[in-house]
Amino acid sequence: MTPRSLRTSVSIVAAAVVLLVAPAREVSAQGDQVTWGVHVVLAPTWFDPAESSGIITPYMIYYALHDALAKPMPGQLLAPSLAESWTVSKDSLTYEFVLRSGARFHNGEPVTAEDVKFSFDRYRGAAARTLKERVAAVEIVDPARVRFRLKQPWPDFLTFYTTATGAGWIVPKKYVEKVGEDGFKKAPVGAGPYKFVSATSGVDLVLEAFDQYWRKRPSVRRLVFKVIPDESTRLAALKRGEVDIVYSIRGALAEELRRTPGLQLKSTVLQGTFWVYFPEQWDTKSPWHNIKLRQAVSLAFDRNAINQAETLGFSRIPNSIVPDIFDFFWKPPAAQYDPAKAKRLLAEAGYPNGFDAGEYFCDVAYANVAEAVQNYLQAVGIRTTLRPLERAAFFSGYGEKKFKNLIQAASGAFGNAATRLEAFVAAGGTYVYGSYPDIDGLFREQAAELDRKRREAILNRIQQLVHERTIYAPIWQLGFLNGVGPRIEESSLGAIPGFAYSGPYEDVKLKN
């Protein structure tokens, strides 16, 4: 063999070694991790179930870090989780939960009745007042049993406690008391399938598998949630293999995703409804007090056209703030697009040349929808100034009643018609700027009604009144479009009915 051929042979062998060894290390690292490209900035307040805001976004994190006594799971609207069972007394005043043997927090401490009571007592999120006004006492029977006593029968107790709020998601009492409220947000400890590793504000959240999780050992070792607010950047990251799953890809980008070999477009119709809200409709000095203006807004924009353009027609138009998959949903008349009638109503309300409606507040992640609605409003003479805000800031301002003029909002929270109405229609609700006495009376009546048919009739009547008074101008029930890369065998997208995100995370799998 000549020196040149020897050098060539050595080079070939060396190249082969590099091909065999270097990619093996890379594949090993990737094989232990799934990375999501997330469409919103992750707020530390979402690490703590006590501050659940009545929207679905925090559950993206809850389902990984934390666990609840019971929660929606694949095939079950309410699956036993940290509670292996529960019983209800004949008078419907007492609920007793038996905790799951062997369930532990990430620091090794067992989940006890003391933690359940502590988590309920410190809960301060959406519907906290409703829960605490109706619960007479939380009693520790023994370390594995906890009893809730109600002041009066309440058919929605389980729905409010375990699904529509974060009150039933359990945190460790001793650890929270040791590190304090701020310390818990910086380094949360839960009882979920993944434990906290790190969080860099505006950059990422890193979690690691908790092998002692009671349900099963997670299939993937590490989860990374990368904050990528720009939609085109998310899609580019998926194409390059920098992330494995991306949330919220819409319009032309969704078409591009669908055409890209090796990538999958996954659509889920959520329990997430969107709407335009008129927070000043109860102020007699406000233009929005006139129902004709509110009706004009509802008639001015073409929901079906926005659906086709933004979500490829996957969204549904139930014309309600209550999802059509919710228990006790009342089907209203179909939404109409009639700009000519909208202009007539504006003229009848005293604005023949239209008017300046001021600011239009929205979540920046859905500014594209707001821009579409804004353009339609402009076409009939309703001029607005768009004010997009980061999601955490938007819902904070919305809940603190800081916004005026027009608010584009949404909720994908679990629950039923009553829970959605509690948060957004009835007096005292987290996002309720004003209410109507007759609706409030009906809402109190249904909350105590144990006969299902009578209760359904009352809830239907409330939804009918919300529609007739145009308290909201509903937009759609979102068809959430996501992208999945070639390394993923099971994304868990759509596994939990109506849920926006991957879940359960312990079921996420990579291809061999």
C-alpha positions in Angstrom: 0.0 0.0 0.0 1.4 3.4 -0.9 1.7 6.2 1.7 -1.1 8.1 -0.2 -3.5 5.1 -0.2 -2.6 4.5 3.5 -3.5 8.1 4.3 -6.7 7.7 2.4 -7.7 4.5 4.2 -6.9 6.1 7.6 -9.1 9.1 6.6 -12.0 6.8 5.6 -11.7 4.9 8.9 -11.5 8.1 10.9 -14.5 9.5 9.1 -16.4 6.3 9.8 -15.5 6.5 13.5 -16.8 10.1 13.5 -20.0 9.1 11.8 -20.5 6.2 14.3 -19.5 8.0 17.5 -20.3 11.7 17.2 -24.0 11.3 16.0 -24.5 8.6 18.6 -23.8 11.1 21.4 -26.1 13.6 19.7 -28.9 11.1 19.3 -28.5 10.0 22.9 -28.9 13.6 24.1 -31.9 14.2 21.8 -33.4 10.9 22.7 -33.7 11.9 26.3 -35.4 15.2 25.6 -38.5 16.6 23.9 -38.5 20.4 23.2 -41.6 22.5 22.6 -41.7 25.8 20.8 -44.2 27.8 23.0 -46.2 30.7 21.6 -46.4 32.7 24.8 -44.0 34.0 27.4 -44.1 31.7 30.4 -45.0 33.6 33.6 -43.7 32.3 37.0 -47.2 32.9 38.4 -48.2 29.9 36.2 -45.9 27.6 38.3 -48.3 27.9 41.3 -51.8 26.4 41.1 -52.9 28.7 43.9 -52.9 31.6 41.4 -54.8 29.8 38.6 -56.4 32.6 36.5 -59.3 30.8 35.0 -57.6 30.3 31.6 -56.1 27.1 30.2 -52.5 28.3 29.7 -51.1 27.5 33.2 -52.3 23.9 32.7 -49.6 23.5 30.1 -47.3 23.5 33.1 -49.6 22.0 35.8 -49.9 18.7 33.9 -46.1 18.3 34.0 -45.1 19.8 37.4 -48.2 19.2 39.6 -51.0 16.8 40.1 -54.6 17.1 41.3 -56.9 15.0 43.4 -58.8 14.4 40.1 -58.4 15.8 36.6 -59.4 15.4 33.0 -57.5 12.6 31.3 -57.8 10.6 28.1 -61.2 8.9 28.0 -62.2 10.4 31.4 -63.7 13.8 32.1 -62.7 13.3 35.7 -60.0 10.7 36.4 -58.9 9.7 40.0 -55.4 11.0 40.4 -53.9 11.9 43.8 -57.3 10.8 45.2 -57.9 7.2 44.3 -61.6 7.5 45.2 -64.2 9.8 46.7 -67.7 9.5 48.1 -70.6 11.9 48.4 -73.1 11.8 51.3 -76.8 11.2 50.7 -77.6 14.8 51.6 -74.9 16.1 49.1 -73.2 18.1 51.8 -70.1 16.0 52.4 -67.4 14.9 50.0 -64.7 12.6 51.3 -61.5 11.9 49.3 -59.2 8.9 49.9 -55.6 9.7 48.9 -53.6 7.4 46.8 -51.1 5.3 48.7 -47.5 6.0 47.7 -48.1 9.3 45.9 -45.1 11.6 46.7 -43.9 15.1 46.0 -40.7 15.7 44.1 -38.8 16.2 47.4 -39.8 12.7 48.6 -42.5 13.8 51.0 -45.8 11.9 50.9 -48.9 13.6 49.7 -51.2 13.9 52.8 -54.6 15.3 53.8 -52.7 18.2 55.4 -51.4 19.2 52.0 -54.9 19.0 50.5 -56.3 21.3 53.1 -53.4 23.6 52.9 -53.7 23.9 49.1 -57.4 24.7 49.3 -56.9 27.3 52.1 -54.2 29.1 50.2 -56.0 29.1 46.9 -56.6 32.6 45.7 -57.2 32.2 41.9 -60.3 32.3 39.8 -63.6 31.4 41.6 -61.8 31.3 44.9 -64.6 33.4 46.5 -67.2 31.1 45.1 -65.5 28.0 46.5 -64.8 29.4 49.9 -68.3 30.9 50.3 -69.8 27.5 49.7 -67.4 25.2 51.7 -68.1 25.2 55.4 -65.0 23.3 56.4 -62.1 21.1 55.2 -61.4 18.4 57.8 -58.4 16.1 58.0 -59.9 12.7 58.9 -56.5 11.0 58.9 -53.3 11.4 56.8 -54.9 9.6 53.9 -58.5 11.0 54.0 -59.8 14.6 53.8 -63.5 15.7 54.1 -65.1 18.7 52.6 -68.3 19.9 54.2 -70.6 22.3 52.2 -72.9 24.9 53.6 -75.7 23.7 51.2 -75.9 21.2 48.4 -73.9 22.3 45.4 -74.1 20.1 42.3 -71.0 21.8 40.8 -68.6 21.4 43.7 -66.5 18.7 42.0 -66.4 20.7 38.7 -65.3 23.9 40.4 -62.9 22.2 42.8 -61.2 19.7 40.5 -61.4 21.1 36.9 -62.5 24.7 36.5 -60.0 26.0 39.1 -56.5 25.2 40.5 -57.8 24.6 44.0 -57.7 20.8 43.7 -54.0 20.8 42.5 -52.0 19.9 45.5 -48.7 21.5 46.7 -46.5 20.5 49.6 -47.4 22.4 52.8 -44.0 22.1 54.5 -42.0 23.1 51.5 -44.1 26.2 50.7 -44.0 27.3 54.3 -40.2 26.8 54.3 -39.4 28.7 51.1 -42.3 31.2 51.1 -44.6 32.3 48.2 -41.9 33.9 46.1 -39.5 31.0 46.7 -42.1 28.5 45.6 -42.5 30.3 42.2 -38.7 30.3 41.7 -38.3 26.6 42.6 -41.7 24.9 42.6 -42.1 21.4 44.0 -45.1 19.4 42.9 -46.3 15.8 42.7 -46.5 15.6 38.9 -44.6 13.4 36.4 -41.8 16.0 35.9 -39.8 18.0 38.4 -38.4 21.5 38.1 -34.8 22.0 36.9 -34.6 25.6 35.8 -36.5 28.6 34.3 -35.0 31.5 32.5 -37.4 34.4 32.1 -38.6 34.8 28.5 -36.3 32.0 27.4 -37.2 28.5 28.6 -38.5 26.1 31.3 -36.6 22.8 31.8 -38.1 19.8 33.6 -36.8 16.4 34.4 -38.7 13.1 34.8 -39.8 12.1 38.3 -39.3 8.4 38.3 -41.5 7.8 41.4 -44.6 9.3 39.7 -47.5 7.1 40.8 -49.2 6.6 37.4 -46.2 5.5 35.4 -42.5 6.3 34.8 -42.4 9.1 32.2 -41.2 7.9 28.8 -39.0 10.9 28.1 -36.3 12.0 30.4 -36.3 15.8 30.0 -38.9 18.3 28.8 -37.9 21.8 27.5 -40.4 24.6 26.8 -38.7 27.2 24.6 -40.4 30.6 24.4 -40.6 31.5 20.7 -43.4 34.2 20.4 -42.9 34.7 16.6 -44.9 32.2 14.6 -42.5 32.0 11.6 -39.5 31.6 13.9 -41.4 28.7 15.6 -42.0 27.0 12.4 -38.4 27.5 11.2 -37.2 26.0 14.5 -39.4 22.9 13.9 -38.1 22.5 10.3 -34.5 22.7 11.5 -35.1 20.1 14.3 -34.4 22.6 17.1 -37.7 21.9 18.6 -39.9 18.8 18.3 -43.4 20.3 18.8 -44.7 23.8 18.2 -47.9 25.4 19.4 -50.1 27.7 17.4 -49.2 27.8 13.7 -51.8 29.6 11.6 -52.8 30.8 8.2 -50.2 30.5 5.4 -47.6 29.1 7.8 -50.0 26.3 8.7 -50.4 25.5 5.0 -46.6 25.5 4.7 -46.3 23.2 7.7 -48.9 20.8 6.2 -46.9 20.6 2.9 -43.5 20.0 4.6 -42.4 16.4 4.4 -41.7 14.9 7.8 -43.8 17.3 9.7 -47.4 16.8 10.9 -50.1 19.4 11.3 -52.2 18.5 14.4 -55.5 20.3 15.0 -57.6 20.2 18.1 -60.9 22.0 18.5 -60.6 23.4 22.0 -63.0 24.2 24.8 -61.5 27.6 24.1 -64.0 30.3 22.9 -63.0 33.8 21.8 -65.1 37.0 22.0 -65.2 40.8 22.0 -66.4 42.2 25.3 -68.0 45.6 26.0 -66.9 46.3 29.6 -68.6 49.7 29.7 -72.1 48.6 28.6 -73.4 49.2 32.1 -72.3 52.8 32.1 -75.2 55.0 30.9 -72.7 57.6 29.6 -70.8 55.1 27.4 -71.7 54.6 23.8 -71.6 50.8 24.5 -74.6 51.2 26.8 -76.6 51.2 23.5 -77.3 47.6 22.5 -77.4 48.7 18.8 -73.7 49.5 18.9 -72.9 46.1 20.4 -75.1 44.4 17.8 -73.3 46.4 15.1 -70.0 45.0 16.2 -71.3 41.4 16.2 -72.6 41.9 12.6 -69.6 43.7 11.3 -67.0 40.9 11.1 -67.0 37.7 9.0 -66.2 34.8 11.4 -66.1 32.2 8.7 -63.7 34.2 6.6 -61.4 34.7 9.6 -61.6 31.0 10.4 -60.6 30.0 6.8 -57.7 32.5 6.7 -56.3 31.9 10.2 -57.2 28.3 11.2 -57.8 26.7 7.8 -61.5 26.2 8.7 -60.7 24.0 11.7 -62.4 26.4 14.2 -66.1 26.2 15.0 -68.6 29.1 15.2 -71.0 28.2 18.1 -71.8 32.0 18.6 -71.4 31.7 22.3 -68.8 32.2 25.0 -69.7 28.7 26.2 -68.0 25.9 24.3 -70.4 23.6 22.4 -68.7 20.5 24.1 -69.6 21.8 27.6 -72.4 20.3 29.7 -75.5 22.5 29.7 -74.5 24.3 26.4 -77.4 26.2 24.9 -77.3 26.5 21.1 -77.9 30.1 20.0 -79.0 31.3 16.5 -76.2 31.1 14.0 -73.8 34.1 13.9 -74.5 36.6 11.1 -72.2 38.7 8.9 -74.2 41.7 7.7 -72.1 44.9 7.3 -75.0 46.8 5.8 -77.2 46.2 8.8 -74.2 47.0 11.1 -74.0 50.5 9.4 -77.8 51.0 9.8 -77.6 50.2 13.5 -74.7 52.6 13.9 -76.8 55.3 12.2 -79.8 54.5 14.4 -77.6 54.8 17.5 -76.6 58.3 16.4 -73.4 57.5 14.6 -74.2 57.8 10.8 -70.5 58.5 10.1 -69.2 55.9 12.5 -67.1 56.8 15.6 -63.8 56.4 17.3 -64.2 53.4 19.7 -60.8 53.9 21.4 -58.5 51.1 22.4 -59.0 47.4 21.5 -57.2 45.3 24.1 -56.0 41.8 23.3 -53.5 39.0 24.1 -50.6 39.5 21.8 -50.6 35.8 20.8 -54.0 36.5 19.1 -53.3 40.0 17.7 -53.8 38.5 14.3 -57.4 37.7 15.1 -57.8 41.2 16.6 -56.3 42.8 13.5 -58.8 40.9 11.3 -61.8 42.0 13.5 -60.4 45.5 13.6 -60.3 45.7 9.8 -63.9 44.6 9.6 -65.0 47.2 12.2 -63.1 49.9 10.3 -65.0 49.0 7.2 -68.4 49.8 8.8 -67.0 53.0 10.6 -65.9 51.7 14.0 -62.3 52.9 14.4 -60.1 51.3 17.1 -56.5 51.4 18.3 -55.1 47.9 18.9 -53.4 47.4 22.3 -51.8 43.9 22.3 -50.2 42.7 25.6 -48.3 39.7 26.7 -50.7 37.0 28.0 -49.9 37.2 31.7 -50.1 41.0 31.6 -53.3 41.0 29.5 -55.2 38.6 31.8 -53.9 40.4 34.9 -55.3 43.7 33.6 -58.5 42.1 32.4 -59.1 40.5 35.8 -58.2 43.7 37.7 -60.8 45.6 35.6 -58.3 48.0 34.1 -59.5 47.9 30.5 -62.1 50.0 28.7 -63.7 50.3 25.3 -63.2 46.8 23.7 -61.6 43.7 25.0 -60.8 40.6 22.9 -60.5 37.7 25.3 -60.8 34.0 25.5 -61.0 31.1 27.9 -60.0 27.4 27.3 -60.6 26.5 31.0 -62.1 23.1 31.9 -65.6 23.1 33.3 -69.2 23.4 32.2 -71.6 26.2 31.2 -72.0 27.2 34.9 -68.3 27.6 35.4 -67.9 29.7 32.3 -70.8 31.9 33.3 -69.4 32.2 36.8 -66.1 33.6 35.5 -67.4 35.9 32.7 -71.1 36.8 33.3 -72.3 36.5 36.9 -71.7 39.2 39.5 -68.3 38.8 41.3 -66.8 36.7 38.5 -63.1 37.1 37.9 -63.6 38.9 34.5 -67.0 40.4 35.1 -67.1 44.2 34.8 -70.8 44.5 35.3 -73.9 42.2 35.5 -77.7 42.1 35.2 -79.8 41.5 38.4 -82.1 39.0 36.7 -79.1 36.9 35.3 -77.5 37.0 38.8 -80.7 35.8 40.3 -81.0 32.9 37.8 -77.3 32.0 38.4 -77.8 31.7 42.2 -80.9 29.6 41.5 -79.2 27.1 39.3 -76.3 26.7 41.7 -78.6 25.2 44.3 -80.8 23.2 42.0 -80.3 19.5 42.3 -82.8 18.5 39.6 -80.7 18.3 36.4 -83.5 19.1 33.9 -84.6 22.2 35.9 -81.0 23.3 36.3 -80.3 22.9 32.6 -83.4 25.0 31.8 -82.1 27.8 34.0 -78.6 27.7 32.5 -80.1 27.7 29.1 -82.1 30.8 29.9 -79.0 32.6 31.2 -77.2 31.9 28.0 -80.2 33.0 26.0 -80.2 36.3 27.9 -76.5 36.8 27.3 -77.1 36.3 23.6 -80.1 38.6 23.4 -78.4 41.4 25.2 -75.2 41.1 23.2 -73.1 41.1 26.4 -70.5 39.6 24.2 -69.8 39.4 20.4 -68.5 35.8 20.2 -65.8 35.1 17.6 -65.2 31.3 17.5 -64.3 28.2 19.3 -60.6 27.8 18.4 -59.2 25.1 16.2 -55.7 25.1 17.7 -53.1 24.2 15.0 -49.8 22.7 16.1 -46.8 21.2 14.4 -45.1 17.9 15.2 -41.6 16.9 14.1 -40.2 13.6 12.8 -38.7 12.4 16.1 -42.1 12.2 17.9 -44.0 9.0 18.1 -46.7 10.3 20.5 -47.2 14.0 21.0 -50.2 13.6 23.3 -51.9 16.5 21.5 -55.6 16.0 21.6 -55.4 13.1 23.9 -57.4 15.0 26.6 -60.6 16.2 24.9 -60.7 19.9 24.5 -57.3 20.5 26.0 -55.0 22.8 24.2 -51.6 21.3 24.8 -49.7 18.0 25.0 -50.9 15.9 27.9 -50.5 13.7 29.8 -46.8 14.4 29.5 -45.8 11.0 30.9 -47.4 9.5 27.7 -45.2 11.6 25.3 -42.9 9.2 23.3 -40.0 9.5 21.0 -39.5 7.1 18.0 -37.0 4.4 18.6 
